Amino acid sequence: MQSLAHKYSNGKSYHEDLVQVGMLGLLGAIRRYDPDFGRSFEAFAVPTIIGEIKRFMRDKTWAIHVPRRIKELGPKIRATVEKLTTELQRSPQIHEIAEYLDIDEDDVLEAMEMGRSYQALSMDHTLDADSEGGTVTLFDLIGSTDDGYEATDQRMLVLDALVVLAEREKQIGQYTYIEQLSQKEAGERLGI
């Protein structure tokens, strides 16, 4: 089981997951094996285990959700590119790949673009060091602090607190904090 999982994990973080999925495939093979069929158990079990591992990798190891048709199209495109590169002695163009596979060019482009989404980088991923030897993360380049989050959090806390206040207390809060009236002006409006 370890060797089959290692073949597909290539040392990635999901190696142990593949071992577990392979074990489930083995249990399924044990359950379905029929010795009267004339094949050895190993000849029956290995394709079943590999199928489970491939299904797991196709469905669970992508960083973002990608439609199944795109996941299945990726390997076909790679194989076609290799074949056409050999035949044409140059890199094939998109329309040639689409024509060979009998699909739309847009599908080829979509599958090639989505293929880059197999693994996403963390915002803490370190990029090349700057000229002074410091490192830069994606968050340093893309992210920024949004003060609106704190204000929203404050508003939500106030809304939760308003539920327990009487109507008159809510009006005092409205006049004093929302409309920014002085205590005297708020008192005059409330007849206090």
N, C-alpha and C positions, 0 to 999 in steps of 0.2 A: 504494500500500500504506500509506504514511504517513497519508494522509487517512482511510482506512477505520479504521486502528488508532486514530487520534486521536479519531474519532467515538465510539468505545467506551471509550477510556481516560480521557477528560476530564482529562488531565494527571496521572493517578495514577501510582504508582511502577511499574506493570506495563506501561507503554506499549511499551517495547522488546520485552517478551515477546509482546505482541499483534502487533507487526510481524513477529516470527519465526513466530508461528502463522499469520499471514496468508500469509507466504511459503510455508509448508508447504501451505496451502490452494491457493495458486497452482500449486505443483508438481503437486498432485493433480489440479487442473483441466486442466493441460497434458496429463497422462497420460491422462485420461479423455475429453478433447474429441474430438468426431467432427464434422468440417465437413459431412458428408453429412446431418446432422440438420436443417440449415437455420437454425441460430441463429449469431449472431456469437460470437466467442470471449469478448468482454467480457460479453455477456449470460449466458453460461454460467459464466464464472469468478467474477464478483462475488458471486452468491448462494453459491457454494461457499466462497469466502474468508470471507464474513460468517458462514456456518454454522460454520466452524472457529473463528472468533473467539468467537462466542456459546457454543460448546461449551466452549472454554477458560475463559471467564468463569464459566460455570455450574459447572464441575467443579473449577477450580483457584484461584479468587480469594476463596473464603470463608475467614474466619479459623479456623473450626472445621468439623468434618465435619457436614454437614447432609444428610439423605436427599434423593435426587433428586426425589421426589414433592413434597417441601416447597419445594424450589428452584423447581420448575415451577409450583407453586400460587401463589407470591408475586405474580408479575405478573398472574395471573388475578384475584386478590383486589383488587389495586390498581385494575385496569380496572373491576371490578365496583363498587368503592366510588365511583369517579368517576361511573359511569353512574347508580347508585342515588342518589347525592347530588343529581345534576341532576334526576332524576325525582321524588324525594321532597321536595326542597328542604330537606333536613337530612342529617346524617350517618346512614348506615344502621347498624342494630344487627346484632350478630353473627348472630342467627338469620335475618335478612333476607339477609345475604351468603351464608350456608350454603344457604338455600332457593334463591336465585338460581343458585348454582353446583351445586346438587344434591349437596352433600357434608355431612358431619357438622359440627356447631358446633365440636367439639374439633379437627378438622382446620384450621378457619379460625383458631382461637386459636393452635394450634401453629405454623402458617405465619407468622402475624403476629409471634409471639414470636421465632421463629427468624430472621425477617427482620432483627431487630436484631443478629444475630450475624455479619452480613456482614463487618464490620471490628471487630476487638477492639482495645481500647486497651492500650498498653504500661503496665507498672507504673510507668514513669518519666514517664508523661504528666502534665504540669503542669496543675493545676486552678487555680481563681481564687486570687488573692493574698489573704492574710489582712489584717486591719486594720492591721498594721504594715508592709505592703508585701512580706512574704515569700511565697514560693510553697510549695504543698503538692502532693505527688505521690500517686498511688493507693497506692504502697507505704507512704507515711507514714500513711495512713488504715487500710489493711488488713493490711499485712505486719508481722511481728514476728520477732525473732531467736529461733531454736529451738536451745537448747543441746544438745538430744538428737542433733543431727547430728554434732557434734564427738565425743561419747561413742561413737556408732556407728562413726565413722571409726577411733577408737582401738581399739575391740573388733576391727574387721576387721584392723587391722594386727597385733594380738596373735595372732589366729587364724592368720594367715599365718606368723608367726614360730614358733608352736607346732609346726608340722609338722617343723621341723628339730631339735627338742629330743628328747632321750632320755626314756623314761618317767619315770625318777627326777627329771629336771629339770622335767618337767611337773608332778609332784606337789609339788615345792618351790614352784613358781609358784602352784599351786592353794592350798596352805596359807598361803603368805605374803601373796599379793595378793588372792585371792578370799575366803578365810575369815579373813584378817587376823590370823593367828596370829603370835606372836613367833617369832624364829629358834629359840629354845630349845624352844618347843612343837612347831614343825615338825620340828626335829631328833629330838625324842623319838618322834613318830609314825613317822618314817622309820627309827628305830633308828640314828641318827647320833650 
